[in-house]
Each structure stands twice: as C-alpha cells, then as structure tokens.
Amino acid sequence: MPAAGHGQLAPGVDPDAVAGLLALLAYGVNLRSRTGADPAALEATVTGALALYAK
C-alpha cells in the first residue's frame, strides 16, 4: 500500500511529486556517497528534504 494510503503524507502533498523527489534523492545520495560524502551529512540531507512532506 502506498504511503498516502497509510496516512504518511502531509495533507495536500502530491504522491507523484514525492516519488520524483525520492528518485532524485536516491540518485544524489548515490553520487555523493561514491565521492566519499559523510554518511551523517547524507542522512541529514534526506531527512530534511522528506520532513517537508511527511505527516
């Protein structure tokens, strides 16, 4: 069941837009981790980006 069906998205959030954001985050994290980025910094970036959309 999708996140929207579980009530995990904030009201008014477009699930398709969040799916696109997740794809971009995964790509960016992959690129940055391959160049030696600090894992804590990567986690903070993802957490901050997703906090805007989570309930």
C-alpha positions as CSV (number, residue, x, y, z in Angstrom):
1,M,0.0,0.0,0.0
2,P,1.4,3.5,-0.9
3,A,2.4,6.0,1.8
4,A,-0.7,8.1,1.1
5,G,-2.9,5.1,1.9
6,H,-1.1,4.7,5.2
7,G,-1.7,8.3,6.0
8,Q,2.1,9.0,6.0
9,L,2.0,12.1,3.7
10,A,1.1,15.6,4.8
11,P,-2.3,16.8,3.6
12,G,-2.2,18.2,0.1
13,V,1.0,16.5,-0.9
14,D,1.2,15.1,-4.4
15,P,2.3,11.5,-4.2
16,D,3.8,11.6,-7.7
17,A,5.8,14.7,-6.8
18,V,7.2,12.9,-3.7
19,A,8.0,9.8,-5.8
20,G,10.1,12.1,-8.1
21,L,11.8,13.7,-5.1
22,L,12.7,10.2,-3.8
23,A,14.2,9.2,-7.1
24,L,16.3,12.4,-7.2
25,L,17.4,12.0,-3.6
26,A,18.4,8.4,-4.3
27,Y,20.5,9.5,-7.3
28,G,22.1,12.3,-5.4
29,V,22.9,10.2,-2.4
30,N,24.4,7.5,-4.6
31,L,26.6,10.1,-6.4
32,R,27.7,11.8,-3.2
33,S,28.4,8.6,-1.4
34,R,30.6,7.4,-4.2
35,T,32.7,10.5,-3.8
36,G,33.2,10.0,-0.1
37,A,30.5,12.1,1.4
38,D,29.9,11.8,5.1
39,P,27.1,9.4,5.8
40,A,25.7,11.6,8.6
41,A,25.5,14.5,6.2
42,L,23.7,12.4,3.6
43,E,21.2,11.3,6.1
44,A,20.6,14.8,7.3
45,T,20.0,15.9,3.7
46,V,17.5,13.2,3.1
47,T,15.8,13.7,6.4
48,G,15.5,17.4,5.9
49,A,14.1,17.0,2.4
50,L,11.5,14.4,3.4
51,A,10.4,16.3,6.5
52,L,8.6,18.8,4.3
53,Y,6.3,16.1,3.0
54,A,5.8,13.7,5.9
55,K,2.9,13.8,8.3
